Amino acid sequence: MRNVYFVQVDISACLGAQNAYLPYTAGILAASAWESAIVKKEYVMKEFIFLREEIESVVSRMENPAIVAFSNYCWSTEYNKALAIALKEKYPACITVFGGHNVPNNFDFLNEYPYVDILVHGEGEESVRQLFEVIATQGDYQQVPNISYRVGENQCVKTEQLLQTGLEYPSPYLEGWFDSIIEQHPEITFNAILETSRGCPHQCAYCDWGLLKSKVRLFPLERIKAEIKWMSEHKIAFVWGADANFGLFKRDLEIADALVAAKESTGYPERMRMNYAKNNYENVFAIVKKFKACEFDRIGATLSFQSLSPEVLKNIGRRNDSLEFYKSLLTEYNKENMKTYSELILGLPGETYESFIAGIGKLFEIGQHFVFEVYGCILLPNAVLGQKETIEKFGIETVRTEIIRPHFQNVAFDIPEYNTIITQTNSMRRDMWVRAMTFFYIAKAFHGNGLLRAFAIYLFYHCNVAYEKFYDGMIEYFEANPDLFISKLYFEVKQHAIEQSVGANNRKLIFEPCGDIVWDDHEFMVLHILQKLDLFFTEMLQYLETFDIPQQIFSDLLIYQKSILRRPNNEEEKISLAYDIHSFLKDVYVNKPHPLEQKEHQLKLKDTCVQSNWRDFGKIVVWYGRMGWSSYKDEITEL
């Protein structure tokens, strides 16, 4: 009988890890393959390789492998290559099969990597099962859909593409494929993937769902509920939803209820995260409300834009609803104190520096003041943007940049993983990409994380100062005053952006009081600023005073802004104000601004979950709390 191994390594889980994902993709492929009588008779499933162990250790314990199948994504491809090379050296007859999102829909991997024997393109359940059968019976590879392979030394063949229409595959959870993993690793807290549907109705050019053009298909509801029950009983800590549009269907409310019931019954899963539907906001609102009640989802509803430029949206085949619609939606979420999260992508064709920063300004205008992210545009091999004609059309230039995982210890992987990101197009030069990314770091730290949000909102509503003008002006201020403490932080993150833009992304940003932990750029700035808060406000006075805010209002804004920020060992402060700063901001957050009113009063600002040290503050407030929602003291009373 032939020995088979599946490889799906978790980038954050090395040997000795405390947390790790169960290898769902490998599991469903194995479960589907072993439905075949031929596979059951001819093969032995030996092991799932799911931890980033030393290559030599993995190869040394393998027993004459006949087939090793690798799941490839950006966080695992380099490890897989290294393991495949070592395998071929020791077991040259072993058949190596590469599949997954990082495998392009062409012969590139076969031409570049002689240690890869067969490619599986797209969804793999049918292809892997039939491939195993053909290998066992010495049949013709041409019978297997969606694969590429070599014929002789110089010729490659790609078989007919089969678009899968059903999802009648066995569950690796319910069929027991992961039971031995859990039994053998009691030291690991496991996370899991929940897939309730597959496919996406949208065809965004930056996403590799676009070229697949697959219809949305649903897994059976009873199977999903049984998987949730399994996860609850096996104490799965975190569940990541694999759906592209959770909430698209009415039944998703029932699935949400099953997740909530499982947590209330056993305490597990402790947390979960879904990719929410882009065009069924009623369902999503109801789901997020259910999850908020049991503190299930720390991030909340995803209201993603990718860009707010009409030209960019046209280029990437995406359509957003009107800003007025999103404004009303954000208002409803904020009224219910429910979290929302928005995304933009930097590097999309047609984007300029001016349109990019104006887009962030528009986010603030419609009420997204708290949590937003900007991601460099990853050029996925199977996305429309990744195709040669698209690259040439938009003048796309890329760099290969190392993946750095924030919130983990500063430990270098022996085998780094990489993303290919767009850093220049016809519409945005590389230096403007650097400035745009640096602008994001500033806007995220000073507005999203609240350091100067009160000033920015006041200036927008009372002085007609656009948000993007306020934060872009800071770049000029820091550049003109390089010796300031805050300017040195700015130059640190700017240098990081410069390094990213040329593919030298190996800088790890550390805040020593939190230990040897890597932080995102904006978090790095915020932690250092909170540590020296008085100095920060002293240094920012010169910039803030250029806006000619009336003296008493300026004084109130400064007192309020400094006092409301959460910091370690700062449980409570009492302040006296002449203007209703706090009620003004509260109304702005629900998109019902009123003019700032003169009103003598005192406020008590209390942190109901004060942290006693920087390490806990970093973990609970900055990381778990996503800072944007937890940056301010949470109990404000008027005395």
C-alpha positions in Angstrom: 0.0 0.0 0.0 1.1 3.5 -0.8 1.8 6.0 2.0 0.3 9.5 1.6 1.1 12.7 3.5 -0.8 16.0 3.3 1.0 19.3 4.1 -0.8 22.5 5.2 1.4 24.4 7.6 0.3 27.3 9.8 2.6 30.3 9.5 2.3 31.2 13.1 2.5 27.7 14.6 6.0 26.3 14.9 6.8 23.2 16.9 6.0 24.0 20.5 3.3 26.5 19.6 0.4 27.1 22.0 -2.1 27.7 19.2 -2.6 26.2 15.8 -5.2 25.8 13.0 -6.4 22.4 12.1 -5.5 21.8 8.5 -9.0 22.1 7.1 -8.1 22.2 3.3 -5.9 19.1 3.6 -8.6 17.4 5.7 -11.4 17.9 3.2 -9.2 16.8 0.3 -8.2 13.6 2.3 -11.8 12.9 3.4 -13.0 13.3 -0.2 -10.3 11.1 -1.6 -10.9 8.3 0.8 -14.5 8.0 -0.3 -13.1 6.1 -3.2 -12.9 2.3 -2.9 -9.7 2.4 -5.0 -8.1 4.9 -2.7 -9.1 3.0 0.5 -7.6 -0.2 -0.9 -4.4 1.2 -2.3 -3.3 4.0 0.1 -2.6 4.6 3.7 -3.0 8.1 5.1 0.0 8.6 7.3 0.0 12.2 8.6 -1.1 15.8 8.3 2.0 18.1 8.5 0.5 21.2 10.0 3.3 22.7 12.2 6.3 24.6 10.8 8.7 22.0 12.0 12.3 21.7 10.9 12.4 20.2 7.4 14.9 17.5 8.4 12.7 16.4 11.2 9.6 16.1 9.0 11.5 14.1 6.3 13.2 11.8 8.8 10.0 10.5 10.2 8.3 10.0 6.8 7.9 6.3 5.8 8.6 5.8 2.1 6.1 8.4 0.9 4.4 7.6 -2.4 2.5 10.9 -2.6 2.9 14.2 -0.7 0.2 16.8 -1.4 0.9 20.4 -0.5 -1.6 23.2 0.1 -0.1 26.5 -1.0 -0.9 30.0 0.0 1.3 33.0 0.5 2.1 32.0 4.1 3.2 28.4 3.2 4.6 28.2 -0.3 8.3 28.7 0.6 8.1 26.1 3.3 6.5 23.7 0.9 9.2 24.3 -1.7 11.9 23.6 0.8 10.2 20.4 2.1 9.6 19.2 -1.5 13.3 19.6 -2.4 14.3 17.6 0.7 11.7 15.0 -0.1 13.0 14.5 -3.6 16.6 14.2 -2.4 15.7 11.3 -0.1 12.7 9.8 -2.0 13.1 10.7 -5.7 10.2 8.4 -6.7 7.8 10.3 -4.4 5.1 12.2 -6.3 4.8 15.8 -5.1 1.4 17.5 -5.8 1.0 21.3 -5.4 -2.4 22.9 -5.2 -4.0 25.9 -3.6 -4.5 29.6 -4.2 -0.8 30.3 -4.8 -0.5 27.8 -7.6 -1.0 29.8 -10.9 -3.4 28.6 -13.5 -0.5 27.8 -15.9 2.7 25.8 -16.1 4.9 28.2 -14.2 5.5 26.0 -11.1 6.4 23.0 -13.3 8.8 25.1 -15.4 10.5 26.8 -12.4 10.5 24.0 -9.8 11.6 20.6 -11.0 10.8 19.0 -7.7 7.1 19.7 -8.2 5.5 16.8 -10.3 1.8 17.7 -10.6 -0.3 20.9 -10.1 -3.9 21.0 -9.1 -5.7 24.1 -10.2 -8.8 25.6 -8.5 -10.9 23.4 -6.2 -9.2 20.1 -5.5 -11.7 17.6 -4.1 -12.6 15.9 -7.4 -9.1 16.3 -8.9 -7.2 14.8 -6.0 -9.5 11.8 -5.6 -9.3 11.0 -9.4 -5.5 11.7 -9.4 -5.0 9.2 -6.6 -7.1 6.6 -8.5 -5.1 7.1 -11.7 -1.8 6.8 -10.0 -2.9 3.6 -8.2 -4.2 2.0 -11.5 -1.4 3.4 -13.7 -4.1 5.2 -15.7 -3.8 8.3 -17.9 -3.4 11.6 -16.2 -5.4 13.2 -19.0 -8.5 11.7 -17.4 -8.0 13.9 -14.3 -9.6 17.4 -14.6 -7.9 20.6 -13.5 -4.3 19.4 -13.3 -1.0 20.1 -15.0 1.9 17.6 -15.4 5.0 16.9 -17.4 5.3 14.6 -20.4 8.9 13.8 -21.0 11.5 16.4 -20.1 10.3 19.5 -22.0 6.5 19.3 -22.4 3.8 20.2 -20.0 0.1 19.3 -20.3 -2.9 21.0 -18.7 -6.1 18.9 -18.6 -9.7 20.0 -19.1 -11.1 22.5 -16.6 -14.0 21.2 -14.6 -16.1 23.7 -12.8 -17.5 21.9 -9.7 -21.2 22.3 -9.1 -21.9 20.5 -5.9 -20.5 20.4 -2.3 -21.3 16.8 -1.4 -18.0 16.2 0.3 -17.5 14.5 3.7 -16.6 16.7 6.6 -13.1 16.1 8.0 -14.3 17.1 11.4 -17.3 14.7 11.5 -15.4 11.9 9.8 -12.7 11.9 12.5 -9.8 13.0 10.4 -8.5 15.5 13.0 -9.1 13.4 16.1 -5.6 12.0 16.3 -4.1 15.5 15.9 -6.0 16.8 18.9 -5.2 13.6 20.9 -1.5 13.8 20.1 -1.2 17.6 20.9 -2.9 18.3 24.3 -0.5 21.2 24.7 -2.0 23.1 21.7 -5.2 25.2 21.7 -6.7 24.6 18.3 -8.5 27.0 15.9 -10.6 25.8 13.0 -12.1 26.9 9.7 -15.9 26.8 9.1 -17.0 26.7 5.5 -20.7 27.1 5.0 -20.6 28.1 1.4 -18.2 28.3 -1.5 -17.9 30.8 -4.3 -18.5 34.5 -4.7 -21.1 36.5 -6.8 -18.5 39.3 -7.3 -15.6 39.4 -9.7 -13.2 42.0 -8.1 -10.0 42.2 -10.1 -7.7 41.9 -7.1 -9.3 38.7 -5.8 -8.7 35.2 -7.1 -12.4 34.3 -6.8 -12.9 36.5 -9.9 -11.2 34.3 -12.5 -12.8 31.2 -11.1 -16.3 32.6 -11.8 -17.8 30.0 -9.7 -21.4 30.2 -8.5 -22.1 30.3 -4.7 -22.9 26.8 -3.5 -24.1 25.9 0.0 -22.9 23.1 2.3 -25.9 21.2 3.9 -27.2 23.1 6.9 -27.3 20.0 9.1 -23.6 19.3 8.3 -22.7 22.8 9.4 -24.6 22.6 12.6 -22.9 19.2 13.4 -19.5 20.8 12.7 -20.3 23.6 15.1 -21.3 21.1 17.7 -18.0 19.2 17.1 -16.0 22.4 17.4 -17.7 23.2 20.7 -17.2 19.8 22.1 -13.5 19.7 21.1 -12.9 23.2 22.7 -11.9 25.0 19.5 -10.9 28.4 20.6 -11.2 30.5 17.5 -13.3 29.9 14.3 -12.5 31.6 11.0 -15.3 31.6 8.5 -14.1 30.7 5.1 -17.2 32.1 3.3 -16.7 35.1 1.0 -20.1 36.6 1.9 -21.5 35.3 5.2 -24.9 36.8 5.7 -25.8 36.6 2.0 -28.5 34.0 2.8 -31.3 33.9 5.3 -30.1 30.6 6.7 -26.9 32.3 7.8 -28.9 33.8 10.7 -29.7 30.2 11.8 -26.0 29.3 11.5 -25.2 32.4 13.7 -27.7 31.2 16.3 -26.0 27.7 16.3 -22.6 29.4 17.0 -24.0 31.5 19.8 -25.8 28.5 21.3 -22.6 26.4 21.2 -20.6 29.1 23.0 -23.3 29.6 25.6 -23.4 25.8 26.2 -19.7 25.0 26.5 -17.9 28.3 26.3 -16.5 27.2 22.9 -15.8 28.5 20.4 -14.5 31.5 22.4 -14.3 33.8 19.4 -15.0 33.7 15.7 -14.6 35.9 12.6 -16.6 36.0 9.4 -16.2 37.7 6.0 -19.5 39.4 5.8 -21.7 39.9 2.7 -21.3 43.1 0.8 -25.0 43.5 -0.2 -27.3 42.1 2.4 -26.8 44.5 5.3 -30.0 43.6 7.0 -28.8 40.0 7.6 -25.3 41.2 8.6 -26.6 43.7 11.0 -28.7 41.0 12.7 -25.8 38.6 12.8 -23.4 41.1 14.3 -25.9 42.1 16.9 -26.2 38.4 17.9 -22.4 38.1 18.1 -22.1 41.3 20.1 -24.4 40.0 22.8 -22.1 37.2 23.6 -18.8 39.0 22.8 -18.1 36.6 20.0 -16.6 38.8 17.3 -14.1 41.5 18.3 -14.1 43.2 14.9 -17.8 43.4 14.0 -19.3 44.1 10.6 -17.0 44.6 7.7 -17.9 47.6 5.6 -15.2 47.4 3.0 -14.6 49.9 0.2 -11.1 48.9 -1.2 -11.2 52.4 -2.8 -13.5 55.4 -2.9 -12.3 56.5 -6.3 -14.8 56.0 -9.1 -11.9 55.5 -11.5 -10.4 52.8 -9.4 -13.7 51.0 -8.8 -14.2 50.9 -12.6 -10.7 49.4 -13.2 -11.2 46.6 -10.6 -14.8 45.7 -11.5 -16.3 46.7 -8.2 -19.3 48.8 -7.3 -19.8 50.3 -3.9 -23.1 51.6 -2.6 -23.5 55.4 -2.1 -21.6 57.1 0.7 -25.0 58.3 2.0 -26.1 54.7 2.3 -22.9 53.8 4.2 -23.3 56.9 6.4 -26.8 55.8 7.4 -25.6 52.3 8.0 -22.6 53.4 10.2 -25.0 55.6 12.1 -27.2 52.6 13.0 -24.2 50.5 14.0 -22.8 53.3 16.2 -26.2 54.0 17.8 -26.2 50.3 18.9 -22.6 50.5 20.0 -21.8 47.8 17.5 -18.4 47.6 15.9 -17.7 48.1 12.3 -14.5 47.8 10.3 -13.5 49.1 6.9 -10.7 48.3 4.5 -8.9 50.1 1.7 -6.3 48.7 -0.6 -3.3 50.7 -1.6 -1.8 50.2 -5.1 -5.0 49.6 -7.1 -4.8 50.8 -10.7 -6.1 54.4 -11.2 -5.5 55.4 -7.5 -3.4 58.6 -6.9 -2.0 59.9 -3.7 -4.7 62.6 -3.7 -7.6 60.2 -4.3 -6.2 57.8 -1.7 -6.0 60.3 1.2 -9.3 61.8 0.2 -10.8 58.4 0.5 -9.6 58.1 4.1 -11.0 61.5 4.7 -14.4 60.4 3.3 -14.4 57.4 5.7 -14.2 59.8 8.6 -16.8 62.1 7.1 -19.4 59.3 6.9 -18.7 58.1 10.5 -15.9 55.5 10.3 -13.8 57.1 13.0 -12.5 54.0 14.8 -11.2 51.0 13.0 -10.1 51.0 9.4 -7.2 49.2 7.7 -5.1 49.8 4.5 -3.5 46.8 2.9 -0.9 46.8 0.2 -2.4 45.2 -2.9 -1.2 41.6 -3.1 -0.8 40.5 -6.7 -2.4 37.0 -6.6 -1.4 34.7 -9.4 -5.0 33.8 -10.2 -6.6 37.2 -9.9 -7.4 39.4 -12.9 -4.7 41.9 -11.7 -2.2 39.1 -11.8 -2.6 38.5 -15.5 0.1 39.7 -18.0 -2.3 41.9 -20.1 -3.6 43.6 -17.0 -0.2 44.2 -15.6 0.9 45.8 -18.9 -2.3 47.9 -19.2 -1.9 49.6 -15.9 1.9 49.8 -15.7 1.9 47.6 -12.6 5.2 47.1 -10.8 5.6 44.8 -7.8 8.1 43.8 -5.2 8.4 40.6 -3.2 8.2 41.4 0.5 8.5 39.2 3.5 5.4 38.6 5.6 5.8 39.9 9.1 3.3 38.8 11.6 2.4 41.4 14.2 1.7 40.5 17.9 4.1 37.6 17.8 7.5 37.4 19.3 10.4 38.7 17.3 11.5 35.3 16.0 12.8 35.0 12.5 11.6 32.0 10.5 14.3 29.8 9.0 12.2 29.9 5.8 10.5 33.3 5.3 7.3 33.6 3.4 6.5 36.4 1.0 3.8 38.5 -0.6 4.1 40.1 -4.0 2.6 43.6 -3.6 2.0 46.4 -6.1 4.1 49.5 -5.3 3.8 51.4 -8.6 1.2 51.9 -11.3 0.6 54.4 -14.2 -1.2 56.6 -11.7 1.0 56.3 -8.6 4.7 56.5 -8.4 6.7 54.5 -5.8 7.5 57.6 -3.8 3.8 58.5 -3.6 3.0 54.9 -2.5 5.5 55.4 0.3 3.8 58.7 1.3 0.4 57.1 1.1 1.3 54.3 3.3 2.9 56.7 5.8 -0.2 58.8 5.7 -2.2 55.8 6.7 0.0 55.1 9.6 -0.5 58.6 10.8 -4.2 58.7 10.2 -4.6 55.3 11.9 -2.6 56.3 15.0 -3.9 59.9 15.4 -7.5 59.4 14.3 -8.4 55.7 14.4 -6.5 55.2 17.7 -7.8 58.6 18.9 -4.6 60.6 19.8 -5.9 63.7 18.1 -9.3 62.7 16.9 -11.1 65.4 18.9 -9.0 68.2 17.3 -9.6 66.7 13.8 -13.4 66.5 14.2 -13.7 70.0 15.7 -11.6 71.4 12.8 -13.8 69.6 10.2 -17.1 70.8 11.5 -16.2 74.3 12.7 -13.2 75.4 10.6 -13.9 73.5 7.3 -10.6 71.7 7.5 -10.7 68.5 5.6 -9.6 65.4 7.5 -7.0 64.6 4.9 -5.6 68.1 5.0 -5.2 67.9 8.8 -3.3 64.6 8.7 -1.3 65.3 5.5 -0.2 68.6 7.1 1.4 66.6 9.9 3.7 65.0 7.4 5.0 68.4 6.4 5.3 69.4 10.1 7.4 66.3 11.0 9.6 66.7 7.9 10.3 70.3 8.8 11.0 69.5 12.5 13.1 66.2 12.4 14.5 66.5 15.9 11.2 66.2 17.7 10.4 63.0 19.6 7.3 62.5 17.5 9.1 63.2 14.3 11.6 60.4 15.0 8.7 58.0 15.3 7.4 59.3 12.0 10.7 58.8 10.3 10.9 55.3 11.7 7.6 54.2 10.2 8.3 56.1 7.0 11.6 54.2 6.6 9.6 51.0 7.1 7.3 52.0 4.2 10.4 52.8 2.1 11.8 49.4 2.8 8.4 47.7 2.0 8.3 49.6 -1.3 11.6 48.0 -2.5 11.0 44.5 -1.0 13.2 44.9 2.1 10.4 44.3 4.6 12.3 42.7 7.5 12.2 45.5 10.0 10.5 44.5 13.3 9.0 47.4 15.3 9.4 46.7 19.0 8.1 48.6 22.1 10.4 47.4 24.8 8.1 47.7 27.9 5.8 45.1 26.1 8.7 42.7 25.7 10.0 41.2 22.4 6.7 41.6 20.5 6.3 42.9 17.0 3.8 45.7 16.5 2.1 47.2 13.5 3.5 50.6 12.5 0.6 52.7 14.0 0.6 50.6 17.2 4.3 51.2 17.5 3.7 54.9 17.3 0.8 54.9 19.7 2.6 52.9 22.4 5.6 55.2 22.4 3.4 58.3 22.4 1.3 57.1 25.3 4.5 56.4 27.3 5.5 60.1 26.8 2.1 61.7 26.4 3.0 65.1 27.9 6.0 65.5 25.6 3.8 64.5 22.6 1.2 67.2 23.3 4.0 69.8 23.9 5.5 69.0 20.6 2.2 69.0 18.7 1.2 72.5 20.0 3.0 74.4 17.3 1.2 72.4 14.6 -2.2 72.6 16.3 -1.9 76.3 16.9 -1.6 77.0 13.1 -5.3 76.4 12.8 -6.3 79.5 14.9 -8.7 77.7 17.2 -10.2 80.1 19.8 -8.1 79.9 22.9 -10.7 78.5 25.4 -11.9 75.9 22.9 -8.3 75.0 22.2 -7.6 74.6 25.9 -10.7 72.4 26.4 -9.8 70.2 23.4 -6.3 69.7 24.8 -7.5 68.9 28.3 -10.1 66.5 27.0 -7.9 64.8 24.4 -5.1 64.1 26.8 -7.4 63.0 29.7 -9.6 60.6 27.8 -6.8 58.4 26.4 -6.4 55.1 28.2 -3.0 54.3 29.6 -1.6 51.8 32.1 -2.3 52.8 35.8 -4.6 55.7 34.8 -8.0 54.6 36.1 -9.7 57.9 36.5 -9.4 61.7 35.8 -11.7 64.6 36.6 -11.6 67.6 34.3 -13.3 71.0 34.1 -14.4 72.3 30.7 -16.1 75.4 29.3 -17.4 73.7 26.2 -19.5 70.5 25.7 -16.6 68.7 23.9 -17.8 65.2 24.9 -21.4 65.5 23.9 -20.4 67.2 20.7 -18.2 64.2 19.8 -20.8 61.6 20.9 -23.3 63.2 18.4 -20.7 63.3 15.7 -20.2 59.5 16.1 -23.8 58.9 15.3 -23.7 61.4 12.4 -25.9 64.0 14.2 -23.4 66.8 14.9 -24.5 69.9 16.8 -22.5 73.2 17.1 -20.1 73.2 19.9 -21.8 74.9 22.9 -20.3 76.9 25.7 -21.1 75.1 28.9 -19.2 75.1 32.2 -19.1 71.6 33.6 -17.0 68.8 35.1 -16.4 65.4 33.7 -15.2 62.2 35.4 -13.5 59.9 32.9 -13.0 56.4 34.1 -11.3 53.3 32.6 -13.4 50.4 33.9 -10.7 47.8 32.9 -7.5 49.6 33.7 -4.3 47.7 33.0 -1.4 47.8 35.5 1.5 47.3 33.1 2.5 47.9 29.5 2.5 44.2 28.5 -1.1 43.7 29.5 -2.1 47.0 28.0 -0.5 46.1 24.7 -2.2 42.7 24.6 -5.7 43.6 25.9 -6.1 47.2 24.7 -3.9 47.5 21.6 -4.2 44.0 20.2 -7.4 42.4 21.4 -9.2 45.7 21.7 -8.0 46.8 18.3 -7.2 50.2 20.0 -9.6 52.2 17.8 -12.6 51.0 19.9 -10.7 50.8 23.2 -8.4 53.8 23.1 -10.7 56.0 25.2 -11.8 55.7 28.8 -15.2 54.0 28.6 -17.2 55.5 31.5 -17.8 59.2 31.2 -20.1 61.0 33.7 -20.9 64.6 34.1 -20.5 65.8 37.7 
